[in-house]
Amino acid sequence: MLLAILIAATTLPPSDQVALERYGAFLDQVEVCREMGYGVASGDRWMDDVLRDTGAGDKGRLVMSRAMAERRRDQDAMLLALAKRIDATSGPADLEAAAQRLADGCDAVRRDERGARLVTSAAPLDAAAIWADRILESAGRASWQTPAMREAYSAMITVGLCGRVGPDDQVERTRRAALATTNDDPRTEAYVEGGLGMADVMADHTKPDRALCARLLAEDRVRIEHAR
């Protein structure tokens, strides 16, 4: 049955083939468009509507599904390459540029006569930047995160691991130094204190002694100060 469908798919008129490939690529964009805040309809229902309107049937479904998979492969490869370079100096700017290209793609779908039934409403003007920031946040590279906050996050891991070992005065001094990097944006304190959660994850297999903690805590405070 599958072989018969594959052979039949090649009988589509070239103009229909091109159109259906474009619609298949539209379908792959739906998830990113939704994440960015665009209004998005059901992709499965939209595909059914397209196939009914065009009369393409199983041949069209195969063409659209294949185009969707190919675009997803290319997009995943692009995002993976960017993720590997996220700590590079240009990493955030590269990701933000890629996010804007993805948002432009969502806008292109919305401008298409059929695509407007799939991506139904626009996202906020800064949707691409917000989407990129959410990805960059995990690496400490979001627009609202500073180098000092990244050092503070690491310092909070040390604070968490050394909390039961001491020296107590150094633990407290380091905790205060870390929290001093935050500002009125509640995300900053939540990010820095996230280091304590990471310490809980590491606690079973990382058990520094008091002397090591004293050295690590002092080094963390120096790194925070240098990063300001």
The 8 nearest C-alpha neighbors of each residue, nearest first, counted from 0:
[[1, 3, 2, 4, 5, 6, 7, 57],
 [0, 2, 4, 3, 5, 6, 7, 61],
 [3, 1, 5, 4, 0, 6, 7, 8],
 [2, 4, 0, 6, 1, 5, 7, 8],
 [5, 3, 7, 1, 2, 6, 8, 0],
 [6, 4, 2, 8, 3, 7, 1, 9],
 [7, 5, 3, 8, 4, 9, 2, 10],
 [6, 8, 4, 9, 5, 10, 3, 58],
 [9, 7, 58, 5, 10, 6, 11, 4],
 [8, 10, 7, 11, 6, 5, 58, 12],
 [11, 9, 8, 7, 12, 6, 58, 13],
 [12, 10, 9, 16, 8, 13, 15, 58],
 [11, 13, 15, 14, 16, 10, 9, 17],
 [14, 12, 16, 15, 17, 11, 10, 18],
 [13, 15, 17, 16, 12, 18, 11, 19],
 [16, 14, 18, 12, 13, 17, 19, 11],
 [15, 17, 13, 19, 14, 18, 11, 20],
 [18, 16, 20, 14, 15, 19, 13, 21],
 [19, 17, 15, 21, 20, 16, 14, 22],
 [18, 20, 22, 16, 21, 17, 63, 15],
 [21, 19, 23, 17, 66, 63, 22, 18],
 [20, 22, 24, 18, 19, 23, 17, 25],
 [23, 21, 25, 19, 24, 20, 18, 63],
 [24, 22, 63, 67, 20, 66, 26, 25],
 [23, 25, 67, 21, 27, 22, 26, 66],
 [26, 24, 22, 23, 28, 27, 21, 108],
 [27, 25, 23, 24, 28, 29, 42, 67],
 [26, 28, 67, 24, 25, 29, 71, 70],
 [29, 27, 25, 26, 31, 30, 32, 105],
 [28, 30, 32, 26, 27, 31, 33, 39],
 [31, 29, 33, 32, 28, 34, 27, 26],
 [32, 30, 34, 33, 28, 29, 35, 101],
 [33, 31, 29, 35, 37, 30, 34, 105],
 [32, 34, 30, 37, 36, 35, 31, 39],
 [35, 33, 31, 32, 36, 30, 130, 37],
 [36, 34, 32, 33, 126, 130, 37, 31],
 [35, 37, 122, 33, 34, 32, 38, 126],
 [38, 36, 122, 121, 33, 32, 120, 35],
 [37, 39, 120, 119, 118, 33, 36, 121],
 [40, 38, 118, 119, 117, 33, 37, 29],
 [39, 41, 117, 42, 118, 119, 38, 116],
 [42, 40, 44, 43, 45, 39, 117, 46],
 [41, 43, 45, 44, 46, 40, 26, 117],
 [44, 42, 46, 45, 41, 47, 48, 26],
 [43, 45, 47, 41, 46, 42, 48, 40],
 [44, 46, 48, 42, 47, 43, 41, 49],
 [47, 45, 49, 43, 48, 44, 42, 50],
 [46, 48, 44, 50, 45, 49, 51, 43],
 [47, 49, 45, 51, 46, 50, 52, 44],
 [50, 48, 46, 52, 51, 47, 53, 45],
 [49, 51, 47, 53, 55, 48, 52, 54],
 [50, 52, 48, 54, 49, 53, 47, 56],
 [53, 51, 49, 50, 54, 48, 55, 47],
 [54, 52, 50, 55, 51, 49, 56, 15],
 [53, 55, 51, 50, 56, 52, 49, 59],
 [56, 54, 59, 50, 53, 58, 57, 51],
 [57, 55, 59, 58, 54, 50, 60, 51],
 [58, 56, 60, 59, 61, 55, 4, 8],
 [59, 57, 8, 61, 56, 60, 55, 62],
 [60, 58, 55, 62, 61, 57, 56, 63],
 [59, 61, 57, 63, 62, 58, 64, 56],
 [60, 62, 64, 58, 59, 63, 65, 57],
 [61, 63, 59, 65, 60, 64, 20, 66],
 [64, 62, 23, 66, 60, 20, 65, 61],
 [65, 63, 67, 61, 66, 62, 60, 23],
 [64, 66, 68, 62, 67, 63, 61, 69],
 [67, 65, 23, 69, 63, 20, 68, 64],
 [66, 68, 23, 24, 64, 27, 70, 65],
 [69, 67, 71, 65, 66, 70, 72, 64],
 [70, 68, 72, 66, 71, 67, 65, 73],
 [69, 71, 73, 67, 72, 68, 24, 74],
 [72, 70, 74, 68, 69, 73, 75, 27],
 [71, 73, 69, 75, 70, 74, 68, 76],
 [72, 74, 70, 76, 71, 75, 77, 69],
 [73, 75, 71, 77, 76, 72, 70, 78],
 [76, 74, 78, 72, 77, 73, 71, 79],
 [75, 77, 79, 73, 74, 78, 72, 80],
 [76, 78, 74, 80, 75, 79, 73, 81],
 [77, 79, 81, 75, 80, 76, 82, 74],
 [80, 78, 82, 76, 81, 77, 75, 83],
 [81, 79, 77, 83, 78, 82, 76, 84],
 [80, 82, 78, 84, 79, 83, 85, 77],
 [83, 81, 79, 85, 84, 80, 78, 90],
 [82, 84, 80, 81, 85, 79, 86, 78],
 [85, 83, 81, 87, 82, 86, 90, 80],
 [84, 86, 90, 82, 87, 83, 81, 91],
 [87, 85, 84, 90, 88, 138, 140, 83],
 [86, 88, 90, 84, 89, 85, 91, 83],
 [87, 89, 90, 86, 91, 85, 92, 84],
 [88, 90, 92, 87, 91, 93, 85, 86],
 [91, 89, 85, 87, 93, 84, 92, 88],
 [92, 90, 94, 93, 89, 95, 85, 140],
 [93, 91, 95, 89, 94, 90, 96, 88],
 [94, 92, 96, 90, 91, 95, 89, 97],
 [93, 95, 97, 91, 96, 92, 98, 90],
 [94, 96, 98, 92, 97, 93, 131, 128],
 [97, 95, 99, 93, 94, 98, 92, 100],
 [98, 96, 94, 100, 99, 95, 93, 101],
 [99, 97, 95, 101, 127, 100, 96, 131],
 [98, 100, 102, 96, 127, 101, 97, 103],
 [101, 99, 103, 97, 98, 102, 104, 96],
 [100, 102, 104, 98, 99, 103, 97, 105],
 [103, 101, 99, 105, 104, 100, 127, 98],
 [102, 104, 100, 106, 101, 105, 99, 107],
 [103, 105, 107, 101, 102, 106, 100, 108],
 [104, 106, 102, 108, 107, 103, 32, 109],
 [107, 105, 103, 109, 104, 108, 110, 102],
 [106, 108, 104, 110, 105, 109, 103, 111],
 [107, 109, 114, 105, 111, 106, 110, 104],
 [108, 110, 115, 106, 118, 114, 107, 111],
 [111, 109, 107, 108, 115, 106, 112, 114],
 [112, 110, 114, 108, 109, 113, 115, 107],
 [113, 111, 114, 115, 110, 116, 109, 108],
 [114, 112, 115, 111, 116, 117, 49, 108],
 [113, 115, 108, 111, 117, 116, 109, 112],
 [114, 116, 109, 118, 119, 117, 113, 112],
 [115, 117, 114, 119, 113, 118, 40, 45],
 [116, 118, 40, 114, 115, 39, 119, 45],
 [119, 117, 39, 109, 115, 38, 116, 120],
 [118, 120, 38, 115, 39, 116, 117, 109],
 [121, 119, 38, 37, 118, 122, 39, 109],
 [120, 122, 37, 38, 123, 119, 106, 36],
 [121, 123, 37, 36, 126, 124, 35, 120],
 [124, 122, 126, 125, 121, 36, 37, 35],
 [123, 125, 126, 122, 127, 121, 128, 129],
 [126, 124, 128, 123, 127, 129, 122, 130],
 [125, 127, 123, 129, 35, 128, 124, 122],
 [128, 126, 130, 98, 99, 129, 125, 102],
 [127, 129, 131, 125, 130, 126, 95, 132],
 [128, 130, 132, 126, 131, 127, 125, 133],
 [131, 129, 127, 133, 132, 128, 35, 126],
 [132, 130, 128, 134, 133, 129, 95, 98],
 [131, 133, 141, 135, 129, 134, 130, 136],
 [134, 132, 136, 130, 131, 135, 129, 141],
 [133, 135, 131, 132, 136, 137, 130, 138],
 [134, 136, 141, 132, 140, 138, 133, 137],
 [135, 137, 141, 139, 133, 138, 134, 140],
 [136, 138, 139, 135, 134, 133, 140, 141],
 [139, 137, 136, 140, 135, 86, 85, 141],
 [138, 140, 136, 137, 149, 141, 144, 135],
 [141, 139, 135, 138, 136, 144, 142, 91],
 [142, 140, 136, 135, 132, 144, 143, 139],
 [141, 143, 144, 132, 140, 145, 135, 136],
 [142, 144, 141, 145, 187, 140, 184, 186],
 [145, 143, 141, 142, 140, 139, 148, 146],
 [144, 146, 148, 147, 149, 143, 140, 139],
 [147, 145, 149, 148, 226, 150, 144, 227],
 [148, 146, 226, 150, 223, 145, 227, 149],
 [149, 147, 151, 145, 150, 146, 180, 152],
 [148, 150, 146, 152, 151, 147, 139, 145],
 [149, 151, 147, 153, 148, 152, 223, 154],
 [150, 152, 177, 148, 154, 149, 153, 191],
 [151, 153, 191, 194, 149, 155, 154, 150],
 [154, 152, 150, 156, 151, 155, 194, 149],
 [155, 153, 151, 157, 156, 219, 152, 150],
 [154, 156, 158, 194, 152, 157, 153, 195],
 [155, 157, 194, 198, 159, 153, 195, 154],
 [156, 158, 160, 154, 155, 159, 161, 216],
 [159, 157, 155, 161, 156, 160, 170, 162],
 [158, 160, 195, 156, 198, 162, 157, 161],
 [161, 159, 157, 158, 198, 162, 156, 202],
 [160, 162, 164, 158, 163, 159, 165, 157],
 [161, 163, 159, 164, 158, 160, 165, 170],
 [164, 162, 161, 165, 160, 159, 167, 166],
 [165, 163, 161, 209, 162, 166, 208, 212],
 [166, 164, 167, 161, 209, 162, 163, 170],
 [165, 167, 169, 168, 170, 213, 209, 164],
 [168, 166, 165, 170, 169, 171, 162, 164],
 [167, 169, 171, 170, 166, 172, 165, 173],
 [170, 168, 172, 171, 167, 166, 173, 216],
 [169, 171, 167, 173, 168, 172, 158, 174],
 [170, 172, 174, 168, 169, 173, 175, 167],
 [173, 171, 169, 175, 174, 170, 168, 176],
 [174, 172, 176, 170, 175, 171, 220, 169],
 [173, 175, 171, 177, 176, 172, 170, 178],
 [176, 174, 178, 172, 177, 173, 179, 171],
 [177, 175, 173, 179, 174, 178, 172, 220],
 [176, 178, 151, 174, 179, 175, 180, 173],
 [177, 179, 175, 180, 176, 181, 174, 188],
 [178, 180, 176, 177, 181, 175, 182, 174],
 [181, 179, 178, 148, 177, 147, 182, 151],
 [182, 180, 187, 179, 188, 178, 148, 183],
 [181, 183, 184, 187, 180, 188, 185, 179],
 [184, 182, 185, 181, 187, 188, 186, 180],
 [183, 185, 186, 182, 187, 188, 181, 143],
 [186, 184, 187, 188, 183, 189, 182, 181],
 [187, 185, 189, 184, 188, 190, 143, 183],
 [188, 186, 190, 181, 185, 189, 184, 191],
 [187, 189, 191, 190, 181, 186, 185, 192],
 [188, 190, 186, 192, 187, 191, 193, 185],
 [189, 191, 193, 187, 188, 192, 186, 152],
 [192, 190, 152, 188, 193, 189, 194, 151],
 [193, 191, 194, 189, 190, 195, 188, 155],
 [192, 194, 190, 196, 191, 195, 189, 197],
 [193, 195, 156, 155, 152, 197, 192, 196],
 [196, 194, 198, 159, 193, 156, 197, 155],
 [197, 195, 199, 193, 198, 194, 200, 192],
 [196, 198, 194, 200, 199, 195, 156, 201],
 [197, 199, 156, 195, 201, 159, 196, 200],
 [200, 198, 202, 196, 197, 201, 195, 159],
 [199, 201, 197, 198, 202, 196, 203, 204],
 [200, 202, 198, 199, 203, 205, 204, 197],
 [203, 201, 199, 205, 204, 200, 198, 160],
 [204, 202, 201, 205, 200, 206, 199, 198],
 [203, 205, 202, 201, 206, 200, 207, 199],
 [206, 204, 202, 201, 203, 207, 160, 198],
 [205, 207, 204, 202, 208, 160, 203, 161],
 [208, 206, 211, 212, 205, 209, 161, 160],
 [207, 209, 211, 210, 212, 206, 164, 161],
 [208, 210, 212, 164, 211, 165, 213, 166],
 [211, 209, 213, 212, 208, 214, 207, 166],
 [210, 212, 214, 208, 213, 209, 207, 215],
 [213, 211, 209, 215, 210, 214, 216, 161],
 [212, 214, 210, 216, 211, 215, 209, 217],
 [215, 213, 211, 217, 212, 216, 218, 210],
 [214, 216, 218, 212, 217, 213, 219, 211],
 [215, 217, 219, 213, 218, 214, 212, 173],
 [216, 218, 214, 220, 219, 215, 213, 221],
 [219, 217, 215, 221, 216, 220, 214, 222],
 [218, 220, 216, 222, 154, 221, 217, 215],
 [221, 219, 223, 217, 222, 218, 173, 224],
 [220, 222, 224, 218, 219, 223, 225, 217],
 [223, 221, 225, 219, 224, 220, 226, 218],
 [224, 222, 220, 226, 147, 150, 221, 225],
 [223, 225, 221, 222, 226, 227, 220, 147],
 [224, 226, 222, 223, 227, 221, 147, 220],
 [227, 225, 147, 223, 224, 146, 222, 150],
 [226, 147, 224, 225, 223, 146, 180, 145]]
